[in-house]
Amino acid sequence: MNDIRKISIGPNYKSDAMHYLVGQEVLDKTYVIHAIMIDHNTGCIKIWIEKNSELFCWKEFNVNMPISLEYNISF
């Protein structure tokens, strides 16, 4: 199960960061962000996109990048 719903990359969260959300349309609205996952072997965070039921690894960020994660929560 993937609990990450949003990733923000950049040193200044409000003005300079790039924000990606699960379900967001990307690449001229031809793909949708399917999942944001941590690779536990490398510590990298990967963004997976989907088109026509096919998944592709779109972006990968290493641990040296300033990253903020938001998780899905249920009360």
Residue pairs with C-beta under 8 A, 6 or more apart in sequence:
2 22
2 35
2 36
2 37
3 71
3 72
4 22
4 35
4 36
4 37
4 38
4 45
4 69
4 70
4 71
4 72
5 21
5 22
5 36
5 70
5 71
5 72
6 19
6 20
6 21
6 22
6 36
6 69
6 70
7 19
7 20
7 36
7 45
7 47
7 61
7 67
7 68
7 69
7 70
8 17
8 18
8 19
8 20
8 67
8 68
8 69
8 70
9 17
9 18
9 20
9 61
9 65
9 66
9 67
10 16
10 17
10 18
10 66
11 17
11 66
13 68
17 66
17 68
20 26
20 33
20 36
20 47
20 59
21 33
22 33
22 34
22 35
22 36
23 32
23 33
24 32
24 33
25 31
25 32
26 32
26 33
26 49
26 58
27 49
30 51
31 49
31 50
31 51
31 56
31 58
32 49
32 50
32 51
33 47
33 48
33 49
33 50
33 58
34 48
34 49
34 50
34 55
35 47
35 48
36 45
36 46
36 47
36 48
36 69
37 45
37 46
37 48
38 44
38 45
38 46
39 45
39 46
39 60
42 62
43 62
43 63
44 60
44 61
44 62
44 63
45 60
45 61
45 67
45 69
46 57
46 59
46 60
46 61
47 57
47 58
47 59
47 60
48 55
48 56
48 57
48 58
49 55
49 56
49 58
50 56
61 67
